[in-house]
Amino acid sequence: MSKSIVREFTKGLWQELPPFRLVLGLCPVLAVTMSVENGIGMGLATTFVLAGSNMLVSLLRNLIPAKIRIACFIIIIATFVTMVEFIMQAYVYSLYLKLGIFIPLIVVNCVVLGRAEAFASKNAVLPSLADGLGMGLGFTLSLSLIGTFREVLGNGTFLGHPVFGDGFVPFEIMVKAPGAFVTLGLLLAVMNLVPAKKGS
């Protein structure tokens, strides 16, 4: 049982890493990763929603009629998105303003709905929670990595602190939309060179 839970948790950190292995949830990956702070904030907000919705979908999976399950999953996800919105407004308001519309749009993030439909609706609570936490943390690490590349090269800073000397000329394109596509493409290419698991 414990090995199974560890496996469900760790698969989201490498083997099924959402943006790079499953190529899911790319809208926030491209839109909000101008900085490391944005990447961490969006990743943790998504992790909260993933873990909470996975847990509740699993708890209610035998009570939800199959024909209306997707609508029910969306209502559950929207509930946790509303919660994370209120929490961010109360404690990290400036970050909430930076992330803007992309926090409410977590409702339609295909990673969240995909895990509810493909995993939580078919498994017990603890594995579903582990799946949600692992996928969420993998998503957070991915956004943070992309945000690091874009912020360091595009602004010459890391979490707002300068990392280069005065002579550094930032590659401004890296904090604009084309920089997001270039960074994601390069990281996808690197990830494709490394097999997800032995023998693949």
Solvent accessible surface area in square Angstrom, and as a share of the most:
residue,aa,sasa,rsa
1,M,153,0.68
2,S,81,0.52
3,K,167,0.71
4,S,31,0.20
5,I,39,0.20
6,V,89,0.51
7,R,146,0.53
8,E,22,0.10
9,F,60,0.25
10,T,60,0.35
11,K,24,0.10
12,G,0,0.00
13,L,54,0.27
14,W,103,0.36
15,Q,72,0.32
16,E,46,0.21
17,L,14,0.07
18,P,0,0.00
19,P,0,0.00
20,F,8,0.03
21,R,48,0.18
22,L,62,0.31
23,V,73,0.42
24,L,60,0.30
25,G,5,0.04
26,L,49,0.24
27,C,79,0.47
28,P,13,0.08
29,V,0,0.00
30,L,35,0.18
31,A,33,0.26
32,V,4,0.02
33,T,0,0.00
34,M,71,0.32
35,S,25,0.16
36,V,5,0.03
37,E,68,0.30
38,N,9,0.04
39,G,0,0.00
40,I,64,0.32
41,G,8,0.07
42,M,0,0.00
43,G,0,0.00
44,L,94,0.47
45,A,5,0.04
46,T,0,0.00
47,T,11,0.07
48,F,73,0.30
49,V,0,0.00
50,L,0,0.00
51,A,11,0.08
52,G,7,0.07
53,S,0,0.00
54,N,0,0.00
55,M,73,0.33
56,L,57,0.28
57,V,0,0.00
58,S,0,0.00
59,L,108,0.54
60,L,60,0.30
61,R,77,0.28
62,N,129,0.66
63,L,137,0.68
64,I,27,0.14
65,P,76,0.48
66,A,71,0.55
67,K,200,0.85
68,I,91,0.46
69,R,88,0.32
70,I,68,0.35
71,A,57,0.44
72,C,29,0.17
73,F,4,0.02
74,I,69,0.35
75,I,116,0.59
76,I,15,0.08
77,I,0,0.00
78,A,34,0.26
79,T,66,0.39
80,F,26,0.11
81,V,3,0.02
82,T,59,0.34
83,M,81,0.36
84,V,8,0.05
85,E,32,0.14
86,F,128,0.53
87,I,79,0.40
88,M,11,0.05
89,Q,68,0.30
90,A,73,0.57
91,Y,176,0.67
92,V,66,0.38
93,Y,118,0.45
94,S,74,0.48
95,L,19,0.10
96,Y,34,0.13
97,L,105,0.52
98,K,115,0.49
99,L,2,0.01
100,G,32,0.31
101,I,108,0.55
102,F,50,0.21
103,I,0,0.00
104,P,44,0.28
105,L,71,0.35
106,I,3,0.01
107,V,33,0.19
108,V,108,0.62
109,N,10,0.05
110,C,63,0.38
111,V,1,0.00
112,V,0,0.00
113,L,48,0.24
114,G,28,0.27
115,R,27,0.10
116,A,0,0.00
117,E,46,0.21
118,A,61,0.48
119,F,21,0.09
120,A,0,0.00
121,S,26,0.17
122,K,137,0.58
123,N,47,0.24
124,A,47,0.36
125,V,42,0.24
126,L,99,0.49
127,P,16,0.10
128,S,0,0.00
129,L,46,0.23
130,A,7,0.06
131,D,0,0.00
132,G,0,0.00
133,L,66,0.33
134,G,0,0.00
135,M,1,0.00
136,G,0,0.00
137,L,64,0.32
138,G,0,0.00
139,F,0,0.00
140,T,12,0.07
141,L,108,0.54
142,S,2,0.01
143,L,0,0.00
144,S,19,0.12
145,L,77,0.39
146,I,1,0.00
147,G,0,0.00
148,T,41,0.24
149,F,86,0.36
150,R,2,0.01
151,E,6,0.03
152,V,30,0.17
153,L,61,0.30
154,G,1,0.01
155,N,75,0.39
156,G,6,0.05
157,T,28,0.16
158,F,78,0.32
159,L,84,0.42
160,G,56,0.54
161,H,127,0.57
162,P,109,0.68
163,V,73,0.42
164,F,89,0.37
165,G,57,0.55
166,D,156,0.81
167,G,74,0.71
168,F,56,0.23
169,V,117,0.67
170,P,51,0.32
171,F,119,0.50
172,E,109,0.49
173,I,93,0.47
174,M,21,0.09
175,V,35,0.20
176,K,115,0.49
177,A,66,0.51
178,P,66,0.42
179,G,0,0.00
180,A,1,0.01
181,F,126,0.53
182,V,75,0.43
183,T,5,0.03
184,L,11,0.05
185,G,36,0.35
186,L,115,0.57
187,L,21,0.10
188,L,37,0.18
189,A,54,0.42
190,V,81,0.47
191,M,19,0.09
192,N,118,0.60
193,L,148,0.74
194,V,61,0.35
195,P,74,0.46
196,A,29,0.23
197,K,119,0.50
198,K,203,0.86
199,G,88,0.85
200,S,92,0.59
